[in-house]
């Protein structure tokens, strides 16, 4: 059984769908029974959707990509 601390620790793994199915079920059950965690997940999920909507679709121009690749090829480590 998940508790609030565990949900907070694994929140982004949960939102990014990086947990095993049984872990998702366990956290989801806790969220459905805990108002504070439900509100936290709802808020963070909304922020992620907003970021993806407003910032996730910009692409770098081809000339910028080419310049960065050129610089990286010249760089020695």
N, C-alpha and C positions, 0 to 999 in steps of 0.2 A: 504494500500500500504506500503510495507516494504521499509525502507531506509537503507543506508550502516551501520549505527550504529546498527540497529536491526539485520541485517544479521550477523554482527560481534559478537553480543551478543549471538545469537542462532546458530552459525556455527556448533558447535560440536553436538548439538541436531539434527540439519539437517543431518549432515554426518552420525550420528549413527541411523538415521531413528526413532527418538523418538518424532517427532512432529505429530500433527494431519494432515490428508490429506489436509485440506484447508490451513494450515500453510505452508506446503511443496509447494503447488501451488503458494502461495504468494511470498515466498522466491525465488523459482525457476524463477518466472517472473522477479523479480528484478535482479537476477544473469544474466539472459539472456540479460538484457538491461544495465548492468553496467560492464564495462571492468575490473575495479579494483576488484570488488567482484568476478567476474568470475575467474580471475587469482588467487585470494586468495583461493577460493573453490577448484580450480584445484590443487593448490600446497598442501593444507592441505589434500586433498583426496589422493594425491600421497604419502604423508608422512605416512598416516594411512595404505595404502596398503603395503608400504615397511616394516613397523613395523610388520604388521600381517604376511607377507611373511617370514621375517627373524627371528622374535622372537616369533611367535605365535604357533609354532609346537613343541617346546621342552617340554618334559614331565619330571617331577621329577621321579627319580628311586623309585621303590616300597619300598626299605629299608629306603629311606629318608622320604617318606610319613609316614611309620610306626613309625619312630622315632619322627617325629613332632607330630603325634597323641598321642603318649605315653607321651610326654612332656606336651602337652595341657591337657591331662586327669589328670596329677599330679598337674597341676597349680591350685591354689585356688585364687579366687578373692574376 
